[in-house]
Amino acid sequence: MTFRPEGVSTFLNDVFEPSKSRIRAFPGCMHMELLRHTEQSNVLCTFSIWDSEAALDVYRHSELFRDTWAKTKALFAEKAEAWSMEVIDE
């Protein structure tokens, strides 16, 4: 997610901080963390592990996601990208 520089602290304090524990506690969420680009401090990424695609879909259609995403999207400088990936070697 590429944020407008002035939107980063708003995202961290007003969006991510109050919602992170609720996302982590959402049924099927096994892990979720927030990462920051080492050279561009306004580029952040969430990394999450879900126990199934179905569980992730339930989250994506939840009020928690809709509310969090609406607040997050308003702070973007560029359109966000998202990927679902699978482990092929551990």
N, C-alpha and C positions, 0 to 999 in steps of 0.2 A: 504494500500500500504506500503510495507516494502522497504525503500530506503537504499542504501549504505549510511553510516553515512556522508560521504563527499558530497553526492548528495542532501541532504535535503535543504541546502541553495540555491543551484542551482535551485531546483524545486520551492521553495518559491519565489525567486527573479526573475528568468528568465522564468519560465513557468506559475506558478499560478498567480502571481501579474499582468502580462500583459493580461491574458486571463479571469480572474474572472468576470470582468464586462461584457464582451462579452457573457460568458456562462449564467450569471444571466439575461441578456437581450434577450437570445435566445427565440424565440416563444415557449410558453408552459412551460418554466421554471418558477415556482412559488417561489422557494426558493433554495439556494445552500450555504452551509457553509463547511469550512474545519476544521477538528478536529484532535487533536494530542493525541496519547496514553500517559497516565500520567506517565508511568514508562519506556517507550521505545520511546525516542524522535525522532527516525527515522521511526516510524510507524504512518502514517497519513491516514485519511479517508475523503472522501467527502460525505456529506449527501445532497441529493437534492430531491425536490418535483416537480413533473411534472403534468400538468393537465390531461395527458393521456399517455398511453403506446405508442400510435402513435406519439405523440409529442417527447417523449424520443427517439423513433426509428429514427425520422427525425434528431435529434441531433446526434445520434450515427453514422449516415451516412453522416454527414456534414464535410466540409473541416476543420472547427474549431475543431471538435473532433479529426479528423485524425491527424492534425498538433500537437495539444496539447498532445494527447496520445503518439505519436511517441517520442516526447521530454521527456515525463514523464517516459515511459517504459524504456528508455535508462539508467535511474538512479536507477532502482530497484535492490535490493539485492535478492528478491524472487518474484515468480510469484504473480501477483495481484489477488484478489478475488473481485467479484461484485455480488450484490443481488438486485433483484427487490422485493419490499414488498408491501403489501396492509394493510391499516388500518382496524382492525376488531373491535375496540372499542375506542371511543373517550371520 
